[in-house]
Amino acid sequence: MRTIGDAFSLELNDGLERHRNAIKLNAGRYALEYILKVRKYNKVYIPYYICDSILQPFENQNVKYEFYHINNQL
């Protein structure tokens, strides 16, 4: 069985600082939660075909969400 989605790391140990003002977050869902917090969204539409862990940021920030269907053209 092939896995869809997973975590991977990007190791850049070359000593260069690429974005001085970057906010360091260690996962996509934390980046999403930060966006939800800063932008103060009331409601977001998300596709049914999504990992359950992506719902946590919405719940943590008390942002309502509604699912929508996707088709072969996404």
N, CA, C and O of each residue as an XYZ file, in Angstrom:
296
protein
N       0.850     -1.191      0.000
C       0.000      0.000      0.000
C       0.887      1.242      0.000
O       1.868      1.307      0.741
N       0.556      2.191     -0.799
C       1.305      3.439     -0.907
C       0.743      4.464      0.076
O      -0.474      4.619      0.183
N       1.605      5.148      0.779
C       1.200      6.181      1.721
C       0.974      7.484      0.974
O       1.755      7.850      0.096
N      -0.100      8.182      1.326
C      -0.370      9.499      0.771
C      -0.129     10.509      1.878
O      -0.787     10.480      2.917
N       0.807     11.390      1.647
C       1.132     12.385      2.659
C       2.040     11.805      3.722
O       1.967     10.613      4.020
N       2.873     12.614      4.282
C       3.781     12.185      5.327
C       4.625     13.389      5.720
O       4.572     14.438      5.079
N       5.388     13.226      6.763
C       6.292     14.286      7.192
C       7.665     14.026      6.610
O       8.085     12.875      6.492
N       8.354     15.065      6.254
C       9.737     14.951      5.809
C      10.484     16.173      6.304
O       9.890     17.216      6.578
N      11.766     16.033      6.412
C      12.546     17.163      6.933
C      13.416     17.741      5.837
O      13.762     17.067      4.866
N      13.753     18.978      6.013
C      14.652     19.680      5.110
C      15.808     20.185      5.957
O      15.666     21.143      6.716
N      16.927     19.545      5.822
C      18.092     19.900      6.611
C      19.017     20.778      5.784
O      19.559     20.333      4.773
N      19.196     22.005      6.203
C      20.098     22.941      5.539
C      21.130     23.405      6.557
O      20.956     24.445      7.193
N      22.175     22.658      6.710
C      23.201     22.980      7.701
C      24.383     23.712      7.071
O      25.539     23.429      7.386
N      24.084     24.641      6.191
C      25.158     25.360      5.518
C      25.487     26.694      6.200
O      26.358     27.425      5.727
N      24.805     27.018      7.300
C      25.093     28.232      8.044
C      24.457     29.490      7.484
O      24.599     30.562      8.073
N      23.759     29.387      6.362
C      23.136     30.568      5.768
C      21.776     30.827      6.400
O      21.017     29.899      6.680
N      21.481     32.099      6.619
C      20.162     32.484      7.117
C      19.380     33.004      5.928
O      19.705     34.060      5.385
N      18.352     32.274      5.516
C      17.648     32.596      4.286
C      16.579     33.668      4.453
O      16.391     34.496      3.561
N      15.889     33.664      5.564
C      14.824     34.643      5.799
C      14.951     35.145      7.232
O      14.551     34.463      8.175
N      15.496     36.311      7.386
C      15.767     36.844      8.731
C      14.506     37.041      9.565
O      14.540     36.865     10.782
N      13.407     37.399      8.937
C      12.170     37.675      9.668
C      11.198     36.504      9.662
O      10.023     36.666      9.993
N      11.681     35.339      9.290
C      10.811     34.168      9.213
C      10.369     33.726     10.600
O      11.108     33.848     11.577
N       9.165     33.219     10.661
C       8.647     32.622     11.886
C       8.924     31.134     11.774
O       8.477     30.488     10.826
N       9.644     30.595     12.716
C      10.076     29.201     12.637
C       8.991     28.281     13.191
O       8.709     28.273     14.389
N       8.401     27.519     12.303
C       7.367     26.551     12.651
C       7.816     25.193     12.125
O       8.458     25.116     11.077
N       7.485     24.122     12.842
C       8.039     22.829     12.468
C       7.064     21.887     11.769
O       7.384     20.714     11.580
N       5.891     22.366     11.382
C       4.945     21.512     10.659
C       3.927     22.388      9.932
O       3.643     23.511     10.347
N       3.396     21.864      8.866
C       2.403     22.591      8.084
C       1.165     22.952      8.885
O       0.604     24.035      8.715
N       0.739     22.053      9.752
C      -0.473     22.362     10.538
C      -0.234     23.511     11.514
O      -1.163     24.254     11.830
N       1.013     23.667     11.998
C       1.319     24.799     12.872
C       1.384     26.095     12.075
O       1.021     27.161     12.573
N       1.844     25.994     10.851
C       1.819     27.162      9.972
C       0.381     27.574      9.700
O       0.056     28.761      9.720
N      -0.485     26.590      9.444
C      -1.908     26.878      9.235
C      -2.513     27.511     10.480
O      -3.262     28.484     10.384
N      -2.191     26.964     11.644
C      -2.738     27.527     12.878
C      -2.271     28.963     13.085
O      -3.045     29.804     13.543
N      -1.025     29.253     12.757
C      -0.515     30.615     12.871
C      -1.269     31.555     11.931
O      -1.637     32.662     12.323
N      -1.497     31.122     10.711
C      -2.247     31.929      9.738
C      -3.659     32.188     10.234
O      -4.148     33.315     10.157
N      -4.323     31.147     10.749
C      -5.684     31.311     11.265
C      -5.706     32.299     12.429
O      -6.625     33.109     12.547
N      -4.713     32.230     13.267
C      -4.645     33.125     14.432
C      -4.414     34.573     14.014
O      -5.099     35.475     14.495
N      -3.463     34.797     13.130
C      -3.089     36.155     12.734
C      -4.155     36.806     11.865
O      -4.476     37.981     12.045
N      -4.710     36.038     10.914
C      -5.688     36.603      9.983
C      -7.096     36.679     10.560
O      -7.959     37.348      9.992
N      -7.339     36.008     11.670
C      -8.629     36.052     12.380
C      -9.808     35.659     11.479
O     -10.818     36.360     11.414
N      -9.659     34.538     10.799
C     -10.742     34.034      9.952
C     -11.921     33.581     10.801
O     -11.737     33.078     11.909
N     -13.125     33.758     10.282
C     -14.332     33.283     10.946
C     -14.728     31.894     10.463
O     -15.198     31.064     11.241
N     -14.530     31.651      9.160
C     -14.919     30.376      8.574
C     -14.032     30.097      7.368
O     -13.688     31.003      6.609
N     -13.667     28.824      7.204
C     -12.820     28.401      6.105
C     -13.439     27.170      5.462
O     -13.968     26.302      6.156
N     -13.375     27.094      4.146
C     -13.861     25.932      3.406
C     -12.682     25.031      3.086
O     -11.672     25.493      2.555
N     -12.802     23.750      3.404
C     -11.726     22.795      3.168
C     -12.290     21.567      2.454
O     -13.453     21.213      2.647
N     -11.466     20.920      1.630
C     -11.963     19.755      0.896
C     -12.159     18.553      1.816
O     -11.470     18.405      2.825
N     -13.120     17.696      1.444
C     -13.331     16.460      2.201
C     -12.081     15.590      2.203
O     -11.777     14.935      3.200
N     -11.369     15.583      1.108
C     -10.186     14.740      0.959
C      -8.991     15.419      1.610
O      -8.159     16.024      0.934
N      -8.920     15.309      2.938
C      -7.851     15.970      3.685
C      -7.555     15.148      4.936
O      -8.433     14.459      5.455
N      -6.359     15.220      5.402
C      -5.947     14.490      6.600
C      -6.680     15.046      7.829
O      -6.855     16.257      7.963
N      -7.101     14.151      8.715
C      -7.823     14.579      9.927
C      -6.996     15.511     10.806
O      -7.556     16.359     11.502
N      -5.684     15.369     10.785
C      -4.853     16.202     11.662
C      -4.920     17.679     11.279
O      -4.580     18.539     12.092
N      -5.348     17.982     10.070
C      -5.429     19.379      9.633
C      -6.596     20.102     10.309
O      -6.659     21.331     10.280
N      -7.509     19.357     10.910
C      -8.660     19.977     11.591
C      -8.277     20.573     12.941
O      -8.954     21.474     13.436
N      -7.210     20.082     13.530
C      -6.790     20.551     14.851
C      -6.562     22.060     14.908
O      -7.026     22.693     15.857
N      -5.870     22.670     13.941
C      -5.683     24.128     14.008
C      -7.007     24.906     14.008
O      -7.123     25.928     14.683
N      -7.992     24.428     13.260
C      -9.290     25.105     13.244
C      -9.943     25.029     14.614
O     -10.500     26.013     15.101
N      -9.873     23.859     15.232
C     -10.467     23.680     16.552
C      -9.712     24.483     17.604
O     -10.329     25.092     18.478
N      -8.393     24.489     17.530
C      -7.584     25.247     18.495
C      -7.864     26.744     18.437
O      -7.826     27.424     19.462
N      -8.144     27.256     17.248
C      -8.379     28.690     17.066
C      -9.869     29.045     17.010
O     -10.225     30.194     16.748
N     -10.730     28.065     17.255
C     -12.182     28.278     17.227
C     -12.643     28.885     15.906
O     -13.470     29.796     15.885
N     -12.100     28.372     14.812
C     -12.494     28.812     13.477
C     -13.431     27.762     12.894
O     -13.099     26.578     12.836
N     -14.591     28.206     12.468
C     -15.548     27.286     11.855
C     -15.016     26.844     10.497
O     -14.309     27.591      9.819
N     -15.361     25.637     10.117
C     -14.964     25.142      8.800
C     -16.108     24.345      8.200
O     -16.953     23.790      8.902
N     -16.102     24.311      6.889
C     -17.114     23.562      6.154
C     -16.404     22.805      5.040
O     -15.525     23.340      4.365
N     -16.801     21.561      4.863
C     -16.197     20.734      3.829
C     -16.862     20.972      2.483
O     -18.040     21.322      2.410
N     -16.096     20.778      1.426
C     -16.639     20.806      0.076
C     -16.070     19.626     -0.697
O     -15.000     19.114     -0.370
N     -16.794     19.203     -1.720
C     -16.376     18.080     -2.546
C     -15.401     18.536     -3.618
O     -15.472     19.667     -4.097
N     -14.489     17.643     -3.991
C     -13.613     17.910     -5.126
C     -13.916     16.898     -6.216
O     -14.486     15.838     -5.959
N     -13.525     17.240     -7.440
C     -13.725     16.321     -8.554
C     -12.370     16.022     -9.202
O     -11.330     16.354     -8.633
N     -12.371     15.406    -10.368
C     -11.121     15.041    -11.006
C     -10.318     16.261    -11.475
O      -9.153     16.116    -11.845
N     -10.899     17.425    -11.465
C     -10.185     18.658    -11.803
C      -9.810     19.455    -10.539
O      -9.293     20.569    -10.620
N     -10.084     18.860     -9.386
C      -9.840     19.492     -8.096
C     -10.578     20.811     -7.973
O     -10.482     21.478     -6.943
